[in-house]
Amino acid sequence: MVKLEMEVAGLPDYQTDLKNPNFAKLAETIGMMGVRIENPADISSGLKKALQLEGPAIIDVLTDPNAVSLPSHITPEEVVGFGITMGKLVLSGHIDEVVDTIEGNIRHI
């Protein structure tokens, strides 16, 4: 969300990429159930597995970091800011990030 907030403000993101561990495996090492969901088709079965357990469970769901999470209301200023960010990324040689963002979101149009 911080990355998106920076982008709609017209700023390319800086230091927002995180390298997370496998939280499901981490849960298992401390004696909890861990469920890792990497494919959207596995969401129902993964949630069902965790919710059927009597006790704590960690559900680790991998998401596309380039998928834009849109609020219920988008202002024209946010659209302009996002466009400015994409332009800045292209001009600074980071067209790969723009392409990744487009590819991560084109399926939702």
C-alpha positions as CSV (number, residue, x, y, z in Angstrom):
1,M,0.0,0.0,0.0
2,V,2.9,2.4,0.7
3,K,4.2,1.8,-2.9
4,L,0.7,2.6,-4.3
5,E,0.4,5.7,-2.1
6,M,3.8,6.9,-3.4
7,E,2.9,6.2,-7.0
8,V,-0.4,8.1,-6.9
9,A,1.5,11.1,-5.4
10,G,3.7,11.1,-8.5
11,L,6.7,9.5,-6.8
12,P,8.4,6.3,-7.9
13,D,8.5,3.9,-5.0
14,Y,11.7,3.7,-3.0
15,Q,12.7,0.9,-0.6
16,T,9.2,-0.7,-0.6
17,D,10.2,-4.1,-1.9
18,L,10.3,-6.7,0.9
19,K,11.8,-10.2,0.9
20,N,9.4,-12.2,3.1
21,P,10.1,-15.6,4.5
22,N,7.8,-18.6,3.9
23,F,5.5,-17.8,6.8
24,A,3.8,-21.2,6.5
25,K,7.1,-23.0,7.1
26,L,7.9,-20.6,9.9
27,A,4.6,-21.5,11.6
28,E,5.3,-25.2,11.3
29,T,8.7,-24.8,13.0
30,I,7.0,-23.5,16.1
31,G,4.3,-26.2,16.1
32,M,1.5,-24.4,14.3
33,M,-0.3,-25.3,11.1
34,G,1.1,-23.4,8.2
35,V,-0.8,-23.1,4.8
36,R,0.9,-21.4,1.9
37,I,-1.2,-20.4,-1.0
38,E,0.7,-19.5,-4.2
39,N,-2.0,-20.1,-6.8
40,P,-5.4,-18.2,-6.7
41,A,-7.1,-21.5,-7.6
42,D,-6.0,-22.9,-4.2
43,I,-7.5,-20.2,-2.0
44,S,-10.7,-22.1,-1.1
45,S,-8.9,-25.4,-0.3
46,G,-6.2,-23.6,1.7
47,L,-8.6,-21.6,3.7
48,K,-10.8,-24.7,4.3
49,K,-7.8,-26.6,5.5
50,A,-6.8,-23.9,8.0
51,L,-10.3,-23.2,9.3
52,Q,-11.1,-26.9,9.9
53,L,-8.2,-27.1,12.4
54,E,-9.0,-26.6,16.1
55,G,-6.2,-24.3,17.0
56,P,-4.0,-21.6,15.5
57,A,-2.9,-21.5,11.9
58,I,-0.9,-19.2,9.7
59,I,-2.2,-18.7,6.1
60,D,0.5,-17.3,3.9
61,V,-1.0,-16.0,0.6
62,L,1.4,-14.8,-2.1
63,T,0.1,-11.9,-4.1
64,D,1.2,-10.0,-7.2
65,P,3.3,-7.1,-5.9
66,N,2.4,-5.1,-9.1
67,A,-1.4,-5.6,-8.8
68,V,-2.9,-2.2,-8.1
69,S,-5.3,-2.2,-5.1
70,L,-7.9,0.4,-5.9
71,P,-9.9,2.3,-3.3
72,S,-13.6,2.6,-3.7
73,H,-13.2,6.2,-4.9
74,I,-10.4,7.4,-7.2
75,T,-9.7,11.1,-7.6
76,P,-8.5,12.7,-10.8
77,E,-5.4,13.9,-8.9
78,E,-4.6,10.3,-8.1
79,V,-4.9,9.2,-11.7
80,V,-2.6,12.1,-12.8
81,G,-0.1,11.3,-10.1
82,F,0.0,7.6,-11.1
83,G,0.5,8.6,-14.7
84,I,3.3,11.0,-13.7
85,T,5.0,8.1,-11.7
86,M,4.8,5.8,-14.7
87,G,6.3,8.4,-16.9
88,K,9.1,9.1,-14.5
89,L,9.8,5.3,-14.3
90,V,10.0,5.1,-18.1
91,L,12.3,8.2,-18.4
92,S,14.6,6.9,-15.6
93,G,15.1,3.5,-17.4
94,H,12.7,1.4,-15.3
95,I,10.3,0.5,-18.1
96,D,10.4,-3.1,-16.8
97,E,8.5,-1.9,-13.7
98,V,5.9,-0.2,-15.9
99,V,5.5,-3.3,-18.0
100,D,5.2,-5.5,-14.9
101,T,2.5,-3.1,-13.5
102,I,0.6,-3.3,-16.8
103,E,0.9,-7.0,-17.0
104,G,-0.2,-7.5,-13.4
105,N,-3.3,-5.4,-13.9
106,I,-4.5,-5.8,-17.5
107,R,-6.4,-8.9,-16.6
108,H,-8.7,-6.9,-14.3
109,I,-9.9,-4.5,-17.0
